[in-house]
Amino acid sequence: MKLRNDSLLANVEGPPTELIFGDWYPALRSDLLRKGKTTTSLLLGVPLLLGRKNDGRIFAMRDLCPHRGIPLSAGWFDGEHVQCKYHGWKFEPCGGQCAEIPSLTQFDTLQPGKIFAGAYPCVEQDGYAWVYVPKPGENRVPASLPPVPELPKFGPRFTTAHLQADLPCNVDHGIIGLMDPAHGPFVHRAWWWRSAASIHEKTKHFEPIADGFRMSPHTPSSNSAPYKLIGKPETTIDFSLPNRRFETVVARKNGEITHWFASLTTVTPVTASTCRIDVIAAWSMLTWLPIVRPIAMWFGKRFVRQDQETMMEQAEGLRFRPAMMLIDDADKPAKWYFALKQRRLSGEGEHPLPGPVELHWRS
């Protein structure tokens, strides 16, 4: 389910930021890719043509013909090859290799197979088409790629749901908003979640992980009503570059997991100035009751919409490029994110968390 307001999104757009290339990003829901059909998407400012071949494989190409630059999406796809509308060049879409140049004659020595259109690794995972976007100027994808992100599951029976929302801000603001622990009682004020009267002091423990940090296993906040449905759970939250927040909530009895909830939230740069939030969740409770998923979707849609509306309003102010004021301890995760990002971009520096730390805030 996608949330958006085109009129509001078109009126404001935040300042740009530097993007992290060389990693996997979700381009769109994979159920939108039908055999023999293509669609377009935009990731990190790169125009993409995505589709599904007749054998079921999905692909992602740079939506530009290497001959004259016309979008390949203007042409045709027969389930095997993408053909350019301008001069009829054909390409095998998974690898990008040119299969035919109709204008060539017996006197030409040019070998079409030595020409390649841009093609990116594309994998179907958890209902999304994940695309590996290499650094600009890299002609070849590295032989060894990082693993494709996967939603944690703790059993064979579960229900899933997903949400999506466009944000008129750059990915940095989307991410630090995602990890911000203090906005809940204000942005998400509701009888079923948080209220101003429910604010109280909290202590959380964090530890470093590769390219990110973890909020160590803990009992969920007492002012978050939905967690009570799981019983007496334990929550773990991970954030890792470039854009991923994993949350797992598990309840145990005699050491065995009885109920669980897991979510993967990504904030993906569409351009240097805009981004998109995607949420996929899975849970083991009441999988036999059909009404549970629609109810969960209703609450989730409202929750994400509250974040979307807040980011739209923030974008109005960001147009004037104000300086940010990050405070301790509630804003410490945002500081860690910026330090981790700079380390990733520069290839230098130490992890901002030297070891386990304890943070305190009220929310």
C-alpha angles and dihedrals in degrees: 000000000000126000121200145136109208095191093055095040091051093053099056135036127174127231117279127258137195113272132221112236128182098064145087122277131177108248100183144318109300093221086072089067110087126184111273093010134103136199136181135242139170123230124175088343091304115127110226135196110204129185148142123252123222090261090059098254116136124219142189122207132178101259094234128091110233090221104064104345100252113149111265087218087073089066135057141286120199096185092268109045137027112225125201116235095217104058103354098250110168126214135188097234103212094058100017095231116156112243101180143012106191095199094062118107135193088271094060120095096191112120111214092204090068091061121084134189116212111280127173133201108266125188133181111229132158092347096308135105103232115200126197107221111199125209114279111270095024106129095190132045112236115262090234117050129187115257119274110253114257132194110242116245127189102192144012097257118067145128123236136202136172138201134190134192134176118229126201094217136081121270093259093063091042092053099045087048089052093053097037109121099191105059097070100093091048108035095032099036107155139130091250096049124017141345135189089250091056095064113122139154118280135192120203132178122221133191134186122258129178109296091349149025140263133224097220120240109289144154110274119252114282090226093061103089100189092063089064089069089072094056116233101350136177120224130207123184124192129186120192134171139296097026115317134127117183120191124184125183117187134175119203137197120192088348095305123113109247101171133010145177126195134180137182115201121186131186105205125192110235091179132349088272104036137047144181131227120217125187126189119180136180131188139177101212121107094348088159093060111084095200094062096076096051090048092049090048091052093053093041093049091052091047094052091042090058090055091046094052092048092051090049089054092045090052089063089063096039090063086076091054099233121189114255121238110209116187135191134286105000092046096043092099089056090053090050090052094053091047092048091048093050090049090051093048096045098035089225139096140054129282107273090230110067089187143318114338136184121226130191131200142141122248 
